[in-house]
Every structure is written in structure tokens, then in C-alpha cells.
Amino acid sequence: MTERIRMALFRGGALLAACSVAGAVSLSVPAQARQARVASPAAGRPTGGGLPETGAAGGGLPETGAAGGLLGTGAAGGLLGTGAASGIGLPGTGAASGIGAATGTGAGTGTSAVRASASSPATAPASSAESAQQQAAAAKLLQQADAGPKPASPDTVGGAQLAGRGVIVTEPAGAARLPSVPASAYVLADAGTGRVLAAKDPHGQLRPASTLKLLTAITLIPLLNPDAMVTASWQATNVTPNVAGLVRGQQYKVSDLFNALLLISANDAAIALAQATGSLSTGIALMNAEAHHLQAYDVMAADPNGLDAPGQHVSAYDLALIARQALAMPAFMRYDGARLATFPVTAHKSETLYNQNELLTKYPGGIGGKVGWTNAAGATYVGMARRNGVTLIVTLLHCPALAEVTYAKILLNWGFAVDGKVKPIGALVPPLTSPAPSAKQSGQAGAGKAGPSPPPVISGTITTTKIPGGLAVASIALILSAAAAAIVLILLRRRSASG
């Protein structure tokens, strides 16, 4: 046997061994974890063929890191992990030519995790921005939305009168008349009592613009650690308009992102915060689940920032439910009521953020709210004000540009004047009560019963639990084949040497 043939066989055996190891690892991933991913709204596609929410150029799969990395965050050529150069890195952080150890997270995308369905994900993926308790809360929220009841007629939520399309009010004799406001829809309500004082097409489904960021905030504030760091992804930094100026690959504190979200309506911060739950679609699914929890059945969120998207809508009534929930969250009110904040764009550059909501500075008693605008939505607004122990909420949709706060003030003035005198036309409904967890969900274990199963290991974008039996056999067969090939090559080489 010639030296050329022997070397070809030896290299072929080595390649077979490497493929066997890689095949064993890939086969160990449960089939359900390799299901098709849900494309995120407005998802971009970076250079080099990376899918939405990927890192740098190269053939990286969703939420991966540098060029060529497969199912992980490795540098060029790294396989299944973060091993450098030519290493065969198993999920984790192995060095060059080594086999990596435990789990790593995706570079350039925030926190990597399993992508859940935007409509009804089964579970909430783990995230380093979420504690175990917060992860459990997210999972519970998604489960409740999936199993909870929905009304036959959402237009009557809060009262039969609220199904009306025009102006709805019951004015007492001698009281000031309700001012005329040129918005397509609005609601004026007492946050304390829940009484709706006046409305126009309260359940009409219209585009929210940036008022949707209130839902983003009240959903994610309880679920994300404010001190956690989130890495800005390609998708977050390429949204238009960008607003906060996030830099791809730069890390940002969750609390700073909430400041940018609520003070200057940063669209990029909204994407980054949603991705901090594990993926953009998971964040959006949590928003829709929170809307269901609030009985805000007119809400359909398709992105976390309110930019126009197909099928995305809210109602003035549901925005009032969201605002009422926001008022009950001290952390939200601290962010939303801040006049200014410092935002570190990079390690060497910071910007001062000034609150866009002029109700805080130009209306006595103004305590919070959110402005919004897109060409399709027009001007939208949510305002909150408190006087003499009475807190009012005003929401407006499709209002003339640059006039939304002015008309909100007019409605608030009327509301403070007649509150307690005018007969309510409906009520802000309370959130749904959380169902008691089942024995399976709570991990209940009695005497002689097995305890809860251990949590899954998050590896790149795949959640693995154990190797299914059939695939394990196939993996072992591949490894044994590689070993047999290596033995044959060694014997051939010895025989050649002795001859």
C-alpha cells in the first residue's frame, strides 16, 4: 500500500471521527427543540446569511455570535459553541481545539434562549436578565393567557354603553358640557374608582404608535432585573427611527433601557428589552399575555415599540386599563415620571434624556403618560394626573398632530370638575385573577413521589433536557464506527512499517 493511500485513509478516518462527535452532539438535541422558528416582526437580515437576531456576518443560526459559529457564540470555525478557531466546541466556552464545557450565551443579541411562538408559546425561555422567580412569573403569564377565557363580545367589556361608537357621556344638569375633542377615540376615567366618565368609540381598534410602549414597560419591568446587562443586537440597532442610538454589541443596563423607552420613546430600547426575555417574539408574546391578563382584549401587539405593523391595534379603553396597571407599579412611575436621565451610549459617550411628556411640567398634577406618533396612527396619547387625591387617566387615539396633549388637558380639566357628579358610563375592569397552579406546574411532590424535574440546560438557542433513546443509539453507533476506523488505520500503518 503506497504512502499516499495510507495518508488518505488516515485523514478520512480522522474526518469520520470528527463528524461522529459532531453528529452525536447534534442528535442529542430533542426534536421539539429544532422546530421552525417564528419570524419576528420587521426582522432584518444581516450580511453573510445570518437569520433575524443573529450576530456578525457568516452562516450563524438565529441568535448566534461571530462568523461561522453554529448553534453558539464561537469565533470563526467554532462548532456548537464558543471554541476558538479550529476547535470542535461543544455547547459552551471551550478553547482552541478543545471540547467546550457547559452553556454559553449568544453574542450580539442580548440573551439567547429558545424562541417561543408569538401567539401562544408553551414556556418562557430562560434569560440571564431574569431571575428564577421572574422566569416562573413569565411562564405563568403565558400559561394563563393560553388557557384563560375570552369574552364573546369584547366591545362590552366594562359595560354595555361602551360598545357605542360615538361620544358617550351622561352629563348632570348644570354641569359643564363635555368639550369637543377631534380624536377618533378617547377615554376619560377615574383610576381610583375605575369609573369611566366619558368616551368616544372606546373599543374602536386603532393603531397605537408609541403608546404601546406602556404595555411593553408594565409587562417587562416585573420580569427583568433592572441591574442586568443586555447586549444590543443587530435588529435593535437597525430599527428606524433608532432614537437612543444603541451600538451593536454594546451592553446596556436594563434600567437605562427603560429610561430611554419611556422618556424619549426609544424604539431600539424597546427591541433590546423585548429580546432580553430570550427573544423578540417571546417578549411580544408576553406583552399580549399581559394584555389578556388585564382583560385588554382589543390589544394585538406585533412589535414592542408601536411602529406600524400589520394587525397591530389597541383601543382607547384598553390603553386606560394599561395605564391603570402602570399607576399601581412604583418602578414604572419612577421611570415614567423622571424629568431627565443620563444614558450611557458607549463607555465614552453619554446623553441626557429629557422626558417628552409635557404634561409633567405644564399641567398641575401631571404625573405620567406617553406620547406617540406615526403617519398611519396620527398622534396618540396617554396622560395621568392627580389632584386632591383623585387620579384621572385620559387616552386619545388618532388625534391631530401636536395637539394631543392640549386636548388631553382639556378633557382632564373637565374630568376634575365633574368627577363625583357625572354618572359613569362604564368601568375599568380589574385584571384577571391568576389560576391556582396544578400539581405538575408547582412541582408538588408527596411522600414516595419524585420531586420536580431539573430545569433544562440552555445551550445557545436550543434547550436540551436529555438524549432520546433512539438518537442515543445512533450517536453511540457513530462513535463506535469512528473508533473502528481508527483501529483499522493503526493496524494498516503498523503492518506497512513492519513490511
N, C-alpha and C positions, 0 to 999 in steps of 0.2 A: 504493500500500500504506500503510495507516494506521500511525501510530507504535505503537499498541497491538499490532498484529500483528507488527511488526518486533521489538519488545521480547520478545514471546512466543517468537518463533523464536530470538532470540539466547539467551534463558535456556534454551530447550530444547537448543540446541547445546552450551551450557556444561555442562548436566547430562549430555548424552551423552558429552562428553569425559571428565568425571569418572568416569562409570560405566565407560567404556572402560579407563581406567587401573586402576580397582579390579578390573575383570574380568580384565585382563591379569595382575595380581598373583595373583588367586585361582586362575586357570587354570594358573599356573606351579607350583602345589603338586602334587606327584605324587599320583596317585590312591591309591596304597597308604598315603600319609601321612594320608589323610582317612578311614581305616577307622573303624568304630564303636569307641568306647572301652569298656573293661571297667569296670563299676561297682565301686568299692571297697567292701569290707565296711563296714557301718554308715555309709555315706556320707550326709552331711546335705545339705540344700538351702537355701542362704541366701536372704534376701529378694530379690525382684526377678528371680527366674527363673534365677539362676546355677546351673550344674550342680555336682556334687560337686567339692571342692577349688578352687572359684572364689574370687575376691576379694570386693569390696563389691557392694552392690545394683546391679542393672542386668542387661542382657542379655548379660553376659560369657560366653564359652565357657569350658570347663574350664581351670582354672589361669590365668585372666586376672586383670587387676588391677581398676581402678576402673570406675565405672558406664559402661555403654555401650561399653566397649572391645571390639573384635572381633579375636580372634586375637593379642592382645598385651597390653601393660600401659598403654595410653594413658589419658589423662583423658577426661572426657565427650566423646563425639562422635568421638574419635580412631579412625581406621580402620586396621586391620592394623598396629598398632604403638604407640608411646608418644608420638605427636604430640599436642600440647595442642589444646584447643578444636576449631575447625573444620578443622584441618589434615587432609590425607589422608596419614597417616603410613604409609609402607611399613615392613616389619618393622624395628624399631629404635627410635631415640630422636629422631626429627625434632621440631623446634619448631613453633609455630603456623603453619598454612597452608603449611608446608614439606613436602617429601617426605623422610621419615626415611631414615637410613642403616642400617648393619648391625644386628646382632642385639641384642635386649633380653631380659630375663628377667621372669617373671611375678610381679607384686607380690602379697603376701598369701598366698603358697602355698609358700614355700621356693623351690626351684629348678625352673624349668619345663623340661619335656622331653617327648619322645614317650611316651605311655602304652603300656607293654608288656602283653601278656597275662599274667594272674596264674598261668596254668598252664604256659605254655611260650612266653615271649617270644623273638623271634628275636634281638634285640640288646639291650644295655643302653644306655639313653639317656645322653647327656652331662649332667653336672651340675657347677656351679661348686664344689660341695663335694668333688668327686672330681678327682684329677689324671688326666692321660692314662694313666698306668700303672695307676691304680686303676680307671679305666673299662675298660681292657683286661682286668683281672682279673675285673671283674663280668661282662663279656661271655663270658669263658672259662668262668666258673662256670655261667652259664645254658646255654651250649652243651653243656657236659659233662653237665648234668642231663638235657638233652633227648635226648642220644644214648647216655647210659650204660645199662648193663644193670640189670635189677631181678630180685631172686631170685623163684623160683617160689613159695617158702614163706617169707615174712618172719618167721614165728614161730620159725624155726630159725636165724636169724642169730645167731651167737655160740655155737651148739651145740644139738644135738637136745634136750637136757634143758630148755633154756629155753622150749620150746614148752608146758611144763606150766602149768596154771592155778592150782594151789595153792602151798603153801610148798615150796620146793626147796632142799635142803641135804644135804650129806654130812658128818655130824658124826664126828670121830675119837673113839675110845674114850678116856674120861677127860677130854675137853674140856668146857667149859661148854656147856650146851644153848642153842640159838638162842632168844632171847626172843620171846614172842608180841607181835606189833605189830598193832593194829587198823586197818590201812590196806588198801585194796583191792588195792594193788600196791606193791611196793618192790624195789629192787636195792641190794646192797652189794657194792662191787668195789674191787680194788686198782688205783689209777690207773697205777702204775709197771709192773706186770707184765700188767695187763689181766685178771687172774683175777677171775671173779665168785664171791664167797664164799657168797652166799645170795640168794634172791629169792622173790618171791611174784607170780605172774601177770606175769612180766617184760615180755611182749609184749602185754599187755592194753591196748587203746586206750581211753584216758580223757581227760577234759578237763584241760588243763594249768594253767589260771589263769595267774598271773604268772610261773611257772617258764619259760614260753615266752619271756620277755624275755632269758633266757640265749642262746637261739638268735638273737634279734634282735641282741644285742650281738656275739656271735662272728662273725656274718655281716657286720655293718656296720662294725665297728672297723677291719678291714683296708681297707675301701673308701672311707671318708670321712676327709677332712683334719680332724684334731682342732681346728685353729685356724680353720676355715671358719665363716662365719656363715649361719644358717638362719632364714628368716622364718617365724614361726608362722602357720599357715593357719587359716581358719575351722574346718576339720574337726579340726585338732589342739586348738584351744582350746575346742571344744564337746563333746569326748568326756566321758563320765560314768563314774566319777568322774575329775575333771581332774587332781588331785594336785599337780602342780608349779605350777599357776596361770599357764600361759603366756598371754600377752596377744597377741591377734591383731594382726599387722603388726609386732610387736616382733621384733628379731633376737637370736638366741641362738647362742653358740659351741657347736660340735659336742661338744667335751669336757664342757661344762657339762650338755648334754643327756644324755650317757652317765652322768654322776654322778647326775642325777635319775632316770634309768632304773633304775640298779642299787642306789642307796642307799635311795630311798623308793618305788620301783616306780611311777614316774610314767607314767601312761597317755598323757598328752598329749605327753610327751617321746618316747615310742615312735612315735607317729604322725609327729611332726616329723622324727625321724631316718629313718624309712622314706621319707618324702616327699623327703628330701634326696638320694635316689638318682635323682630325676627325677619320681617319682610314687609314691603309696602302693602301687599294685598292683605296681610294679616292685620296691619294697622287699620286699613279701611274696613275690614270685616268687624273689627272691634268697635269702630265708630257706628256702624249700622246696628250692631248688637246693643250698644248703649242707647241708641235712638229707640229701639224696641223696648228696652228696659224702662225708658221714660214715657212710653206709650206715644212716642212721636212717630206715628205710622205714615205720615206724609213725607218723611225723610228717606231719600235714597242717595247715599254718598258714593261717588265714584272716584274721588281723589280727596286728599286731606287738606287741600288749600282753597277749594271753592272755585278754582278756574273752571271755565265752562267745559263740561264733559257730557257725552251722550247719556241720557237717562238720569242725570243728577238733578235733584229738586228738593225743596223744603216747602214749608208753609209758614205763614206769619204766626199761626198758633203754635206750631212745633218749635219755632225759634224761641217763643216765650217759655215753653217747657224747658228748653235747654238753658235759657238764661236763669230761670228759677233754680235749676240744679247748680249752676255756676255760683249763684249767690250763697249757696249752702257750703261752698268749698273755700275755706280760708286761703289755701295756697293759690287757687285761681284768682281770688280777689287781690292778693298781693301782687301777682304778675300784672293783672289787667289794670289795676289802679295806680301802678307806678307811673310817675310823670316822665322819668327817664331812666336809662340803664346803660352801663358800659358793656359793649360786646367785643370780645377778642376775636377778630377775624383770622389773624395768624399770631404766631408767637411775638411778632414785632409790630403788629398793627392792630389798633383797637378803634372802634367807632362808638360815638354816643348815640343811642337810640332815643328818640323823642316820641311820646305817645301821640298817635294820630287822632285820638278821640277827644275832640274839643269840648265835649260835654263835661269832662273832668275839670276844665279850667274856666269855662264860660257859662256854666249853668249852676246856680246854687243848689247844692245837694247831689250833683252828679257824682256817681261812684264807679261807673264802669260801662262797658259796652264794646261794640266793634263796628267799624265802618267796612263797607265793601263796594266794589265796582268792577264790572266787566261790560263790554259793549252789549252783550246779549242780555245780561241781568239788569243793566242800569245800575242806579245807586241802591244799595241795600243797607240796612242799619238795625242794630240792636242797642238800646240805651237803658241804663238803670240809674235811678235817682232815689234819694231818701230825704224826706223832710218830716220832722216832728214824729218820728217813729213809724212813718208809713213809707214803704218801699214800692215803687212802681216800675213796671217793665213796659217798654214800648218797642215794637218791632215793625219795620217797614220793608216792603219788597217792591222792586221796580218803581223807584221814585226818581224825579228829575235830578240830574247830576248836580252835585254841590249844594243841594237843598235838603238832603236827608236829615241832617242834624237840626236844621232850623224847624222842619216840620215835626221832628221828634219833640223838640222843646215845646212847640205849640200844643201837642197832644198831652204832654206831661203837665203843663200848666192847667189845662182843663181837667185832667185827672185828679190832681191835688185839690182842685177847687170843689169837685163834686164827689170825691171818694167818701163813701158812707152815706151819701144822699141818693145816688143813682142806683136803680135796680140792676143787678148784674144780669148779663145776657148769657152767661155760662160760667164755667170754672176751669182752672188749670188742674188737670188730673194729677194725682200723685204717681210716683214710679211704681212699677210692679214689685210685689214682694218676691224675694228670692225663694225658690222652692227648696225644701229640705234635701240635703244630699242623700243619695242612695247609699246602701252599704258598700257597693262597688266603688262609688265615687269617693267616699270618705275613707276608704281603706279600712273599714271596720273589720276587726279580727277577734273572734271569740276563742275560748279555750279549745285547744286542739285544732284550730284553724290557722291556715297560713296567713301571714301578715300581708300588707300591701306589696305589690311587685316593685322592684327597684326602679328608679327613674331611668329613662333611656339615656344613652350617651349621644350627645350631639357632635357630629363629625362633619365639618364643612357645612354642606347644605342637606345632608342626609341624616336622618335619625335611625340609629340601629339599636336593636334590642338583643336578638340572638340569631344565630345562623339556622335557617330552616333545615330540617333533616336531609331532604333530597339534595339541596345545594351543598350541604356539608360533605356528603358522599362524593359529589362531583369535584369539590375542592380537593379532597384527600386524594382522589384518583389522579388529578393533575399533578399534585406534588409528588406522588409515587412514580408517575411517568417520568418526571424530571430527574428523580433520583436514579431510576433505572438507566436512563440515557447517560447520565454522568458516569455510572459504574461501567457501562459498556465502553465508553470512551477511554476511561482509565486503563481497562484491560487491553484494549487495542494498542494504546500507547506503550504499555509495558512489553507486549508481545513484539512490537516493532523494535523497541530498544534492545531486547534480548536477541532478536534476529540480526 
